[in-house]
Amino acid sequence: MSSELILYDLPSKQGTSWSYNPWKTRLALNFKGIPYKTEWTEYPDLQPKFEKLGIPPASTGMKYTSPTVKLPDGNYIMDSRAIADALEKLQPSPSLHLDSPYQARIEKVVPDLTNSIRPIFMPLVPKTFLNKPSYDYFLASREKMLSMPLEKYAEGADAAFEKAKPYIKQLGDMLKENEGPFLEGKKPVYADLMIVAMLRMQAGLGYAEKIFDCEGGKELKALYEASKEWLERESH
């Protein structure tokens, strides 16, 4: 017997979705018009909740992450790209066009960009978004990973933004290859949603306008504005 899809997302003090990876899945669901409900799960609750549900841990990286979804058939999928594949099978139309030639290019450039600006956003995340359980977890886990306090890591923010500018330009150049506002022209593909998810997180941190002011930012802003209808559902 089928049931409604469940999206396990990370909550925020604002009562809305905030994180880049869950936003990729949320945007795909909203774009496809697939009915779903959100189950907000704080960072330290992910592992115990998913273990209790019988979800196997990831083979690399963090054992349990958001986004995770429960499909209508009862199967659980973790990882935004694996979820995108599953959603495409669940409801083929409108298509995410995961076979787009832009997919591999965006899978390279967007992580390069997010990695370069990590000293900017990582210190801002806990104080901007997180409730106390996730705040404490995030602070401890990230400072252990970095081997330094987040305040110290934030000192590299200005240099990080300079490193990010070539990637912002690359994205803008890709968006200029067709008439836009999307990568392939008038209709979005999943690669567009990956960019929009990144921009939505930076917007929540008050940083998107700085990106839009860079070379390539005009095209990114046009993409973001054209995607507003899929960003509207953010709190449930």
N, CA, C and O of each residue as an XYZ file, in Angstrom:
944
protein
N       0.846     -1.200      0.000
C       0.000      0.000      0.000
C       0.882      1.250      0.000
O       1.777      1.380      0.836
N       0.635      2.156     -0.923
C       1.476      3.339     -1.038
C       1.116      4.372      0.018
O       0.002      4.377      0.543
N       2.053      5.232      0.319
C       1.828      6.320      1.260
C       2.559      7.547      0.754
O       3.296      7.484     -0.231
N       2.351      8.658      1.430
C       2.978      9.911      1.011
C       4.479      9.870      1.241
O       4.952      9.308      2.229
N       5.211     10.460      0.337
C       6.661     10.547      0.475
C       7.010     11.424      1.680
O       6.359     12.439      1.926
N       8.034     11.027      2.422
C       8.515     11.798      3.569
C       9.916     12.308      3.266
O      10.792     11.544      2.861
N      10.119     13.602      3.465
C      11.437     14.220      3.352
C      11.960     14.514      4.751
O      11.341     15.260      5.510
N      13.094     13.928      5.083
C      13.744     14.202      6.366
C      14.703     15.372      6.150
O      15.753     15.234      5.522
N      14.312     16.520      6.687
C      15.046     17.765      6.469
C      15.537     18.306      7.813
O      15.057     17.902      8.872
N      16.496     19.220      7.751
C      17.078     19.828      8.946
C      16.309     21.094      9.305
O      16.135     21.960      8.447
N      15.841     21.230     10.548
C      15.064     22.412     10.930
C      15.947     23.624     11.189
O      17.164     23.511     11.343
N      15.310     24.776     11.232
C      16.020     26.016     11.548
C      15.217     26.831     12.546
O      14.039     26.562     12.782
N      15.864     27.826     13.128
C      15.172     28.750     14.030
C      14.075     29.512     13.296
O      13.093     29.934     13.906
N      14.242     29.686     12.004
C      13.263     30.414     11.200
C      12.047     29.560     10.837
O      11.054     30.080     10.328
N      12.120     28.253     11.097
C      11.024     27.365     10.744
C      11.000     26.995      9.274
O       9.974     26.551      8.759
N      12.125     27.175      8.596
C      12.201     26.881      7.169
C      13.416     26.010      6.866
O      14.342     25.904      7.670
N      13.389     25.396      5.698
C      14.548     24.644      5.220
C      15.682     25.620      4.939
O      15.453     26.740      4.483
N      16.906     25.184      5.217
C      18.030     26.115      5.061
C      19.242     25.514      4.366
O      20.010     26.241      3.736
N      19.428     24.206      4.465
C      20.689     23.588      4.068
C      20.713     23.239      2.577
O      19.708     22.837      1.991
N      21.883     23.407      1.997
C      22.093     23.204      0.559
C      21.611     21.841      0.070
O      20.824     21.773     -0.874
N      22.064     20.764      0.690
C      21.728     19.434      0.176
C      20.243     19.109      0.290
O      19.665     18.649     -0.695
N      19.588     19.321      1.436
C      18.143     19.109      1.476
C      17.375     19.995      0.493
O      16.343     19.585     -0.038
N      17.872     21.195      0.255
C      17.180     22.060     -0.701
C      17.218     21.475     -2.109
O      16.282     21.689     -2.880
N      18.264     20.750     -2.465
C      18.290     20.112     -3.786
C      17.108     19.160     -3.934
O      16.439     19.147     -4.968
N      16.854     18.364     -2.895
C      15.731     17.426     -2.938
C      14.401     18.156     -2.871
O      13.475     17.821     -3.609
N      14.293     19.146     -1.999
C      13.044     19.911     -1.875
C      12.696     20.595     -3.203
O      11.540     20.586     -3.625
N      13.686     21.177     -3.849
C      13.444     21.808     -5.146
C      12.980     20.796     -6.188
O      12.073     21.080     -6.971
N      13.596     19.623     -6.200
C      13.191     18.582     -7.155
C      11.753     18.143     -6.902
O      10.983     17.965     -7.846
N      11.389     17.970     -5.638
C      10.014     17.592     -5.293
C       9.032     18.681     -5.700
O       7.981     18.393     -6.273
N       9.373     19.926     -5.404
C       8.488     21.038     -5.737
C       8.359     21.202     -7.250
O       7.270     21.470     -7.758
N       9.460     21.044     -7.959
C       9.435     21.150     -9.417
C       8.559     20.066    -10.029
O       7.776     20.337    -10.939
N       8.687     18.852     -9.538
C       7.914     17.739    -10.077
C       6.465     17.734     -9.587
O       5.610     17.073    -10.178
N       6.190     18.469     -8.508
C       4.845     18.464     -7.953
C       4.495     17.168     -7.253
O       3.328     16.781     -7.210
N       5.488     16.496     -6.708
C       5.258     15.241     -5.986
C       4.768     15.562     -4.576
O       5.418     16.334     -3.871
N       3.645     14.997     -4.145
C       3.175     15.245     -2.779
C       4.173     14.683     -1.760
O       4.697     13.582     -1.932
N       4.425     15.443     -0.713
C       5.341     14.978      0.325
C       5.051     15.705      1.620
O       4.403     16.751      1.639
N       5.539     15.135      2.689
C       5.504     15.842      3.969
C       6.925     15.888      4.516
O       7.747     15.021      4.221
N       7.196     16.904      5.308
C       8.524     17.103      5.879
C       8.549     16.598      7.307
O       7.652     16.894      8.097
N       9.568     15.841      7.633
C       9.807     15.449      9.022
C      11.126     16.096      9.445
O      12.208     15.642      9.074
N      11.009     17.161     10.226
C      12.194     17.894     10.666
C      12.986     17.069     11.662
O      12.423     16.530     12.615
N      14.281     16.969     11.448
C      15.137     16.125     12.280
C      16.430     16.867     12.586
O      17.182     17.218     11.676
N      16.688     17.107     13.876
C      17.907     17.804     14.277
C      19.132     16.931     13.978
O      19.037     15.704     13.937
N      20.269     17.575     13.772
C      21.506     16.856     13.450
C      21.767     15.644     14.350
O      21.975     14.548     13.830
N      21.765     15.800     15.697
C      22.127     14.646     16.533
C      21.077     13.544     16.541
O      21.332     12.451     17.047
N      19.891     13.821     15.984
C      18.827     12.814     15.954
C      18.822     11.995     14.671
O      18.106     10.998     14.578
N      19.612     12.401     13.679
C      19.598     11.681     12.403
C      19.996     10.222     12.578
O      19.264      9.328     12.151
N      21.137      9.969     13.195
C      21.619      8.594     13.305
C      20.687      7.702     14.115
O      20.326      6.629     13.630
N      20.274      8.090     15.334
C      19.377      7.193     16.071
C      18.046      6.969     15.367
O      17.514      5.859     15.389
N      17.504      8.005     14.745
C      16.227      7.850     14.045
C      16.372      6.900     12.861
O      15.548      6.004     12.679
N      17.413      7.091     12.058
C      17.564      6.283     10.853
C      17.972      4.851     11.181
O      17.568      3.916     10.488
N      18.765      4.674     12.227
C      19.083      3.310     12.659
C      17.819      2.581     13.088
O      17.634      1.409     12.761
N      16.952      3.267     13.817
C      15.695      2.660     14.267
C      14.804      2.294     13.083
O      14.066      1.310     13.135
N      14.877      3.088     12.022
C      14.087      2.805     10.823
C      14.708      1.707      9.961
O      14.098      1.255      8.993
N      15.915      1.283     10.314
C      16.583      0.222      9.570
C      17.292      0.684      8.315
O      17.565     -0.121      7.425
N      17.595      1.971      8.229
C      18.292      2.501      7.061
C      19.776      2.164      7.175
O      20.393      2.491      8.189
N      20.364      1.524      6.175
C      21.803      1.217      6.251
C      22.636      2.486      6.176
O      22.261      3.421      5.469
N      23.756      2.541      6.884
C      24.604      3.734      6.846
C      25.308      3.876      5.505
O      25.465      2.903      4.768
N      25.725      5.088      5.199
C      26.511      5.334      3.991
C      27.852      4.632      4.101
O      28.395      4.486      5.196
N      28.383      4.200      2.975
C      29.652      3.464      2.979
C      30.851      4.385      3.141
O      31.923      3.945      3.559
N      30.673      5.671      2.810
C      31.756      6.646      2.971
C      31.198      7.912      3.609
O      29.994      8.163      3.560
N      32.074      8.698      4.200
C      31.653      9.960      4.793
C      30.814      9.752      6.036
O      30.965      8.757      6.745
N      29.920     10.709      6.296
C      29.041     10.614      7.456
C      28.056      9.469      7.267
O      27.550      9.249      6.167
N      27.790      8.744      8.343
C      26.946      7.552      8.243
C      25.514      7.886      7.844
O      24.913      7.194      7.022
N      24.977      8.940      8.426
C      23.582      9.302      8.174
C      23.486     10.802      7.920
O      24.053     11.608      8.658
N      22.763     11.161      6.868
C      22.707     12.555      6.456
C      21.296     12.940      6.021
O      20.449     12.085      5.761
N      21.073     14.222      5.951
C      19.889     14.796      5.317
C      20.361     15.476      4.038
O      21.354     16.203      4.058
N      19.656     15.249      2.913
C      18.325     14.690      2.838
C      18.299     13.165      2.810
O      19.200     12.508      2.287
N      17.250     12.642      3.385
C      16.847     11.254      3.231
C      15.353     11.288      2.950
O      14.640     12.137      3.485
N      14.880     10.381      2.125
C      13.443     10.309      1.872
C      12.946      8.886      2.100
O      13.671      7.907      1.922
N      11.692      8.814      2.498
C      10.958      7.547      2.481
C      10.032      7.604      1.279
O       9.140      8.450      1.216
N      10.242      6.713      0.334
C       9.429      6.684     -0.870
C       8.045      6.110     -0.571
O       7.870      5.436      0.444
N       7.061      6.364     -1.433
C       5.726      5.816     -1.199
C       5.689      4.298     -1.070
O       4.778      3.761     -0.438
N       6.664      3.588     -1.659
C       6.685      2.123     -1.551
C       7.336      1.640     -0.260
O       7.437      0.436     -0.028
N       7.779      2.579      0.585
C       8.363      2.212      1.869
C       9.873      2.152      1.887
O      10.469      2.010      2.954
N      10.507      2.257      0.730
C      11.971      2.239      0.676
C      12.547      3.597      1.070
O      11.949      4.644      0.822
N      13.723      3.550      1.689
C      14.419      4.768      2.097
C      15.610      5.016      1.173
O      16.328      4.086      0.804
N      15.808      6.271      0.808
C      16.937      6.671     -0.028
C      17.653      7.828      0.659
O      17.018      8.795      1.079
N      18.970      7.728      0.773
C      19.785      8.788      1.352
C      20.723      9.313      0.261
O      21.162      8.553     -0.601
N      21.026     10.611      0.301
C      21.912     11.293     -0.645
C      21.089     11.942     -1.757
O      20.270     11.292     -2.407
N      21.326     13.237     -1.959
C      20.490     14.022     -2.866
C      20.518     13.506     -4.304
O      19.484     13.523     -4.972
N      21.662     13.051     -4.796
C      21.696     12.577     -6.183
C      20.955     11.254     -6.322
O      20.214     11.062     -7.286
N      21.143     10.337     -5.372
C      20.409      9.071     -5.407
C      18.907      9.326     -5.313
O      18.109      8.636     -5.948
N      18.534     10.319     -4.517
C      17.122     10.674     -4.397
C      16.602     11.212     -5.730
O      15.495     10.866     -6.145
N      17.382     12.047     -6.399
C      16.963     12.581     -7.699
C      16.705     11.453     -8.695
O      15.722     11.492     -9.434
N      17.577     10.457     -8.718
C      17.376      9.300     -9.594
C      16.066      8.593     -9.257
O      15.314      8.204    -10.151
N      15.799      8.429     -7.958
C      14.583      7.739     -7.522
C      13.334      8.546     -7.868
O      12.321      7.975     -8.271
N      13.396      9.858     -7.716
C      12.249     10.705     -8.039
C      11.951     10.680     -9.531
O      10.790     10.735     -9.937
N      12.988     10.596    -10.342
C      12.796     10.543    -11.794
C      12.078      9.256    -12.188
O      11.259      9.258    -13.106
N      12.382      8.158    -11.500
C      11.686      6.893    -11.759
C      10.264      6.929    -11.217
O       9.337      6.413    -11.841
N      10.101      7.542    -10.051
C       8.782      7.618     -9.421
C       7.812      8.426    -10.268
O       6.661      8.027    -10.448
N       8.261      9.546    -10.783
C       7.410     10.421    -11.592
C       8.258     11.030    -12.710
O       8.892     12.066    -12.511
N       8.272     10.394    -13.877
C       9.174     10.829    -14.951
C       8.928     12.244    -15.475
O       9.850     12.877    -15.991
N       7.701     12.747    -15.351
C       7.386     14.065    -15.902
C       6.866     15.006    -14.813
O       6.054     14.596    -13.984
N       7.323     16.259    -14.805
C       8.354     16.835    -15.672
C       9.739     16.302    -15.322
O      10.058     16.086    -14.152
N      10.539     16.098    -16.329
C      11.831     15.444    -16.137
C      12.867     16.387    -15.529
O      12.880     17.588    -15.800
N      13.729     15.809    -14.703
C      14.887     16.531    -14.172
C      16.051     16.544    -15.166
O      17.033     17.260    -14.972
N      15.935     15.758    -16.216
C      16.977     15.680    -17.255
C      18.357     15.444    -16.630
O      19.294     16.219    -16.823
N      18.440     14.366    -15.890
C      19.703     14.009    -15.233
C      20.786     13.626    -16.233
O      21.961     13.531    -15.880
N      20.386     13.407    -17.479
C      21.349     13.102    -18.543
C      21.822     14.365    -19.265
O      22.519     14.273    -20.276
N      21.455     15.529    -18.760
C      21.881     16.786    -19.384
C      23.403     16.878    -19.435
O      24.073     16.472    -18.486
N      23.957     17.402    -20.522
C      25.416     17.591    -20.576
C      25.923     18.568    -19.515
O      27.117     18.595    -19.218
N      25.030     19.360    -18.950
C      25.436     20.287    -17.893
C      25.598     19.602    -16.540
O      26.237     20.146    -15.640
N      25.024     18.417    -16.394
C      25.022     17.781    -15.078
C      26.437     17.562    -14.538
O      26.744     17.954    -13.412
N      27.287     16.941    -15.339
C      28.656     16.663    -14.879
C      29.427     17.951    -14.636
O      30.239     18.027    -13.714
N      29.178     18.955    -15.452
C      29.887     20.231    -15.285
C      29.486     20.913    -13.979
O      30.334     21.439    -13.259
N      28.197     20.899    -13.685
C      27.725     21.533    -12.448
C      28.140     20.719    -11.231
O      28.435     21.287    -10.179
N      28.167     19.396    -11.361
C      28.623     18.554    -10.247
C      30.085     18.815     -9.907
O      30.538     18.464     -8.817
N      30.821     19.421    -10.818
C      32.215     19.809    -10.554
C      32.303     21.239    -10.003
O      32.965     21.478     -8.993
N      31.638     22.180    -10.666
C      31.833     23.595    -10.333
C      31.141     23.988     -9.033
O      31.723     24.718     -8.230
N      29.915     23.524     -8.805
C      29.212     23.934     -7.582
C      29.934     23.451     -6.326
O      30.099     24.242     -5.397
N      30.375     22.187     -6.249
C      31.183     21.806     -5.080
C      32.481     22.598     -4.963
O      32.908     22.925     -3.856
N      33.111     22.908     -6.091
C      34.315     23.746     -6.036
C      33.992     25.102     -5.406
O      34.761     25.617     -4.595
N      32.858     25.668     -5.783
C      32.447     26.959     -5.233
C      32.126     26.848     -3.746
O      32.599     27.655     -2.945
N      31.328     25.856     -3.376
C      30.952     25.734     -1.964
C      32.159     25.420     -1.089
O      32.246     25.896      0.043
N      33.080     24.630     -1.601
C      34.299     24.351     -0.830
C      35.131     25.617     -0.638
O      35.726     25.823      0.420
N      35.167     26.453     -1.658
C      35.982     27.667     -1.567
C      35.411     28.664     -0.570
O      36.167     29.400      0.065
N      34.080     28.702     -0.420
C      33.469     29.680      0.491
C      33.131     29.086      1.858
O      32.424     29.705      2.653
N      33.633     27.902      2.121
C      33.343     27.273      3.414
C      33.753     28.146      4.603
O      33.012     28.196      5.585
N      34.903     28.839      4.561
C      35.234     29.709      5.698
C      34.242     30.857      5.896
O      34.211     31.471      6.963
N      33.439     31.147      4.882
C      32.403     32.170      5.008
C      31.161     31.587      5.665
O      30.691     32.099      6.680
N      30.619     30.492      5.073
C      29.313     30.047      5.530
C      29.343     29.137      6.747
O      28.414     29.162      7.554
N      30.389     28.334      6.897
C      30.381     27.390      8.011
C      30.290     28.078      9.377
O      29.517     27.622     10.220
N      31.044     29.154      9.632
C      30.899     29.825     10.923
C      29.551     30.531     11.098
O      29.111     30.754     12.225
N      28.893     30.883      9.984
C      27.607     31.570     10.062
C      26.440     30.629     10.305
O      25.428     31.037     10.876
N      26.561     29.380      9.882
C      25.445     28.438      9.952
C      24.889     28.270     11.362
O      23.683     28.436     11.543
N      25.703     27.948     12.374
C      25.113     27.683     13.687
C      24.399     28.885     14.282
O      23.289     28.747     14.797
N      25.012     30.058     14.222
C      24.378     31.216     14.856
C      23.213     31.770     14.041
O      22.338     32.439     14.589
N      23.195     31.499     12.749
C      22.097     31.989     11.910
C      20.894     31.060     11.929
O      19.758     31.516     12.056
N      21.133     29.769     11.805
C      20.047     28.827     11.555
C      19.692     27.890     12.707
O      18.516     27.574     12.887
N      20.659     27.441     13.485
C      20.468     26.199     14.222
C      19.845     26.358     15.604
O      20.187     27.256     16.373
N      18.910     25.442     15.887
C      18.389     25.282     17.244
C      19.475     24.666     18.115
O      20.452     24.119     17.605
N      19.303     24.756     19.427
C      20.384     24.372     20.337
C      20.904     22.949     20.127
O      22.121     22.770     20.114
N      20.053     21.916     19.959
C      20.622     20.566     19.765
C      21.552     20.492     18.554
O      22.637     19.918     18.632
N      21.122     21.074     17.442
C      21.961     21.054     16.242
C      23.130     22.023     16.360
O      24.209     21.760     15.829
N      22.923     23.136     17.048
C      24.003     24.112     17.269
C      25.177     23.447     17.968
O      26.318     23.547     17.517
N      24.891     22.766     19.074
C      25.955     22.119     19.848
C      26.645     21.034     19.033
O      27.870     20.913     19.051
N      25.845     20.245     18.317
C      26.393     19.158     17.497
C      27.265     19.716     16.372
O      28.375     19.236     16.143
N      26.760     20.720     15.682
C      27.477     21.298     14.544
C      28.798     21.904     14.991
O      29.837     21.687     14.368
N      28.747     22.663     16.072
C      29.953     23.323     16.565
C      31.027     22.296     16.913
O      32.180     22.432     16.505
N      30.639     21.266     17.672
C      31.607     20.256     18.103
C      32.160     19.468     16.922
O      33.369     19.249     16.839
N      31.298     19.042     16.013
C      31.738     18.195     14.898
C      32.596     18.970     13.902
O      33.591     18.442     13.405
N      32.225     20.211     13.606
C      32.995     20.982     12.629
C      34.326     21.449     13.199
O      35.332     21.464     12.489
N      34.344     21.830     14.469
C      35.616     22.247     15.056
C      36.574     21.067     15.189
O      37.789     21.236     15.091
N      36.033     19.881     15.411
C      36.872     18.684     15.425
C      37.427     18.411     14.029
O      38.603     18.081     13.875
N      36.586     18.550     13.029
C      37.006     18.318     11.645
C      38.079     19.321     11.217
O      39.037     18.961     10.532
N      37.913     20.580     11.624
C      38.833     21.646     11.216
C      40.067     21.753     12.096
O      41.071     22.351     11.707
N      39.985     21.169     13.286
C      41.051     21.299     14.297
C      41.292     22.762     14.676
O      42.422     23.173     14.941
N      40.208     23.533     14.695
C      40.294     24.933     15.129
C      38.887     25.450     15.439
O      37.908     24.897     14.937
N      38.770     26.494     16.253
C      37.459     27.106     16.500
C      36.900     27.727     15.217
O      37.659     28.173     14.357
N      35.579     27.751     15.096
C      34.976     28.343     13.906
C      35.302     29.830     13.780
O      35.400     30.356     12.671
N      35.470     30.508     14.922
C      35.839     31.928     14.863
C      37.195     32.112     14.172
O      37.383     33.058     13.407
N      38.117     31.220     14.441
C      39.429     31.268     13.795
C      39.301     30.959     12.306
O      39.922     31.615     11.469
N      38.495     29.960     11.988
C      38.281     29.577     10.591
C      37.690     30.738      9.796
O      38.016     30.927      8.624
N      36.822     31.512     10.440
C      36.160     32.633      9.765
C      37.129     33.732      9.358
O      36.791     34.570      8.522
N      38.309     33.745      9.925
C      39.293     34.768      9.562
C      39.732     34.643      8.102
O      40.283     35.585      7.533
N      39.488     33.491      7.506
C      39.834     33.289      6.100
C      38.729     33.648      5.135
O      38.815     33.319      3.952
N      37.674     34.326      5.618
C      36.503     34.587      4.782
C      36.825     35.464      3.575
O      36.387     35.160      2.465
N      37.571     36.535      3.765
C      37.857     37.442      2.647
C      38.672     36.750      1.558
O      38.379     36.889      0.370
N      39.687     36.011      1.967
C      40.501     35.276      0.994
C      39.668     34.209      0.294
O      39.850     33.943     -0.894
N      38.746     33.599      1.048
C      37.889     32.563      0.475
C      37.013     33.131     -0.633
O      36.820     32.491     -1.667
N      36.488     34.325     -0.417
C      35.614     34.901     -1.434
C      36.379     35.212     -2.713
O      35.836     35.069     -3.808
N      37.618     35.631     -2.589
C      38.435     35.865     -3.779
C      38.638     34.569     -4.555
O      38.622     34.569     -5.785
N      38.828     33.466     -3.837
C      38.984     32.164     -4.487
C      37.693     31.726     -5.177
O      37.724     30.982     -6.156
N      36.560     32.196     -4.656
C      35.266     31.779     -5.196
C      34.922     32.482     -6.505
O      34.146     31.951     -7.299
N      35.477     33.652     -6.743
C      35.061     34.468     -7.892
C      35.207     33.763     -9.241
O      34.315     33.900    -10.079
N      36.290     33.012     -9.496
C      36.363     32.306    -10.788
C      35.246     31.279    -10.977
O      34.786     31.069    -12.099
N      34.807     30.638     -9.890
C      33.728     29.654    -10.001
C      32.392     30.343    -10.248
O      31.555     29.828    -10.990
N      32.188     31.496     -9.636
C      30.978     32.273     -9.895
C      30.931     32.670    -11.368
O      29.885     32.579    -12.010
N      32.063     33.106    -11.894
C      32.141     33.468    -13.316
C      31.874     32.260    -14.207
O      31.180     32.376    -15.218
N      32.424     31.094    -13.838
C      32.183     29.880    -14.630
C      30.698     29.575    -14.721
O      30.192     29.248    -15.794
N      29.999     29.682    -13.598
C      28.560     29.414    -13.600
C      27.829     30.430    -14.470
O      26.943     30.069    -15.244
N      28.201     31.701    -14.342
C      27.582     32.719    -15.178
C      27.833     32.480    -16.655
O      26.934     32.659    -17.477
N      29.042     32.080    -16.996
C      29.374     31.788    -18.395
C      28.540     30.628    -18.928
O      28.083     30.663    -20.071
N      28.340     29.603    -18.106
C      27.511     28.469    -18.535
C      26.078     28.913    -18.800
O      25.446     28.480    -19.764
N      25.577     29.784    -17.930
C      24.205     30.260    -18.086
C      24.045     31.159    -19.309
O      22.925     31.376    -19.771
N      25.140     31.680    -19.833
C      25.090     32.513    -21.039
C      25.207     31.692    -22.323
O      25.063     32.237    -23.418
N      25.465     30.397    -22.202
C      25.643     29.570    -23.401
C      24.343     29.415    -24.180
O      24.364     29.231    -25.397
N      23.208     29.490    -23.479
C      21.900     29.492    -24.123
C      21.174     30.775    -23.712
O      21.708     31.574    -22.942
N      19.971     30.966    -24.221
C      19.277     32.229    -23.979
C      18.859     32.406    -22.525
O      18.601     33.531    -22.096
N      18.787     31.322    -21.759
C      18.453     31.437    -20.350
C      16.960     31.591    -20.106
O      16.171     31.563    -21.051
N      16.565     31.752    -18.850
C      17.435     31.971    -17.688
C      18.086     30.705    -17.132
O      18.928     30.765    -16.236
N      17.670     29.535    -17.694
C      18.207     28.264    -17.215
C      19.366     27.811    -18.100
O      19.601     28.373    -19.170
N      20.072     26.808    -17.649
C      21.254     26.335    -18.367
C      20.942     25.934    -19.804
O      21.706     26.238    -20.720
N      19.807     25.244    -19.998
C      19.451     24.784    -21.339
C      18.453     25.709    -22.029
O      17.928     25.377    -23.091
N      18.194     26.858    -21.432
C      17.283     27.807    -22.062
C      16.088     28.125    -21.197
O      16.226     28.719    -20.127
N      14.910     27.730    -21.657
C      13.675     28.139    -20.989
C      13.163     27.143    -19.959
O      12.288     27.479    -19.161
N      13.695     25.921    -19.962
C      13.213     24.911    -19.021
C      14.358     24.427    -18.144
O      15.460     24.192    -18.639
N      14.106     24.276    -16.833
C      15.183     23.879    -15.925
C      15.522     22.405    -16.017
O      14.704     21.577    -16.417
N      16.746     22.104    -15.637
C      17.206     20.734    -15.451
C      17.705     20.632    -14.010
O      17.810     21.642    -13.313
N      18.011     19.422    -13.570
C      18.443     19.243    -12.182
C      19.700     20.045    -11.877
O      19.880     20.514    -10.753
N      20.567     20.206    -12.866
C      21.779     20.998    -12.664
C      21.440     22.431    -12.259
O      22.148     23.025    -11.446
N      20.366     22.993    -12.817
C      19.910     24.320    -12.389
C      19.518     24.312    -10.921
O      19.866     25.223    -10.171
N      18.793     23.281    -10.519
C      18.312     23.205     -9.139
C      19.465     23.098     -8.155
O      19.369     23.595     -7.033
N      20.550     22.457     -8.561
C      21.734     22.393     -7.704
C      22.293     23.791     -7.439
O      22.679     24.115     -6.316
N      22.329     24.608     -8.483
C      22.809     25.985     -8.316
C      21.856     26.765     -7.421
O      22.290     27.477     -6.515
N      20.558     26.632     -7.676
C      19.555     27.374     -6.910
C      19.602     26.987     -5.434
O      19.455     27.846     -4.565
N      19.804     25.712     -5.145
C      19.898     25.265     -3.753
C      21.065     25.932     -3.044
O      20.943     26.355     -1.894
N      22.190     26.024     -3.728
C      23.353     26.700     -3.151
C      23.052     28.171     -2.892
O      23.397     28.708     -1.839
N      22.405     28.819     -3.860
C      22.073     30.233     -3.713
C      21.054     30.462     -2.606
O      21.117     31.466     -1.896
N      20.112     29.527     -2.457
C      19.106     29.678     -1.391
C      19.762     29.648     -0.020
O      19.390     30.426      0.858
N      20.719     28.773      0.176
C      21.425     28.731      1.453
C      22.188     30.032      1.683
O      22.156     30.584      2.783
N      22.868     30.521      0.662
C      23.616     31.770      0.810
C      22.686     32.957      1.028
O      23.044     33.902      1.731
N      21.499     32.919      0.436
C      20.515     33.977      0.672
C      20.085     33.989      2.134
O      19.930     35.053      2.734
N      19.894     32.805      2.703
C      19.522     32.716      4.110
C      20.583     33.262      5.038
O      20.283     33.721      6.140
N      21.826     33.210      4.589
C      22.948     33.733      5.373
C      23.229     35.202      5.072
O      24.129     35.800      5.662
N      22.451     35.788      4.145
C      22.661     37.178      3.772
C      23.824     37.391      2.825
O      24.358     38.497      2.733
N      24.223     36.335      2.116
C      25.422     36.410      1.278
C      25.141     36.350     -0.219
O      26.051     36.551     -1.023
N      23.899     36.076     -0.604
C      23.622     35.894     -2.029
C      23.883     37.163     -2.827
O      24.392     37.095     -3.946
N      23.542     38.319     -2.270
C      23.721     39.571     -3.016
C      25.188     39.820     -3.341
O      25.510     40.382     -4.388
N      26.070     39.404     -2.451
C      27.498     39.565     -2.724
C      27.910     38.699     -3.912
O      28.739     39.107     -4.726
N      27.331     37.508     -4.007
C      27.577     36.644     -5.165
C      27.020     37.291     -6.429
O      27.672     37.295     -7.473
N      25.804     37.839     -6.325
C      25.169     38.449     -7.497
C      25.937     39.673     -8.000
O      25.825     40.035     -9.171
N      26.704     40.304     -7.136
C      27.483     41.482     -7.527
C      28.773     41.127     -8.274
O      29.431     42.010     -8.824
N      29.135     39.848     -8.295
C      30.365     39.411     -8.967
C      30.130     39.232    -10.464
O      28.990     39.214    -10.928
N      31.224     39.101    -11.213
C      31.109     38.741    -12.623
C      30.478     37.360    -12.722
O      30.969     36.403    -12.124
N      29.402     37.258    -13.468
C      28.625     36.023    -13.527
C      27.414     36.065    -12.624
O      26.503     35.250    -12.771
N      27.385     36.997    -11.696
C      26.294     37.082    -10.740
C      24.969     37.498    -11.343
O      23.912     37.095    -10.858
N      25.014     38.303    -12.400
C      23.777     38.734    -13.058
C      22.993     37.531    -13.565
O      21.774     37.460    -13.407
N      23.701     36.590    -14.173
C      23.051     35.380    -14.693
C      22.556     34.492    -13.556
O      21.493     33.880    -13.662
N      23.318     34.422    -12.479
C      22.891     33.623    -11.327
C      21.640     34.216    -10.684
O      20.743     33.481    -10.268
N      21.583     35.523    -10.604
C      20.396     36.170    -10.036
C      19.171     35.914    -10.904
O      18.082     35.671    -10.383
N      19.339     35.966    -12.223
C      18.225     35.690    -13.135
C      17.728     34.259    -12.965
O      16.522     34.012    -12.968
N      18.655     33.321    -12.816
C      18.284     31.925    -12.563
C      17.512     31.806    -11.258
O      16.474     31.147    -11.203
N      18.013     32.436    -10.218
C      17.376     32.366     -8.899
C      15.962     32.949     -8.949
O      15.024     32.360     -8.412
N      15.816     34.095     -9.588
C      14.502     34.730     -9.692
C      13.538     33.863    -10.495
O      12.350     33.801    -10.178
N      14.037     33.197    -11.527
C      13.185     32.351    -12.365
C      12.747     31.076    -11.654
O      11.844     30.380    -12.118
N      13.385     30.770    -10.531
C      13.107     29.525     -9.797
C      12.266     29.751     -8.549
O      12.084     28.831     -7.753
N      11.749     30.968     -8.368
C      11.063     31.327     -7.123
C       9.877     30.416     -6.804
O       9.612     30.137     -5.635
N       9.162     29.953     -7.830
C       7.977     29.134     -7.557
C       8.335     27.823     -6.864
O       7.521     27.285     -6.114
N       9.537     27.301     -7.100
C       9.943     26.043     -6.463
C      10.613     26.284     -5.112
O      10.899     25.341     -4.374
N      10.857     27.552     -4.799
C      11.418     27.916     -3.497
C      10.338     28.288     -2.486
O      10.622     28.438     -1.298
N       9.101     28.437     -2.957
C       8.042     28.931     -2.083
C       7.741     27.980     -0.934
O       7.556     28.417      0.202
N       7.691     26.682     -1.219
C       7.402     25.732     -0.143
C       8.694     25.448      0.608
O       9.549     24.693      0.144
N       8.819     26.066      1.775
C      10.061     25.980      2.535
C       9.858     25.628      4.003
O      10.823     25.378      4.725
N       8.594     25.607      4.446
C       8.338     25.453      5.881
C       7.549     24.208      6.249
O       7.246     24.002      7.424
N       7.210     23.375      5.278
C       6.451     22.160      5.581
C       6.699     21.114      4.482
O       6.153     20.012      4.543
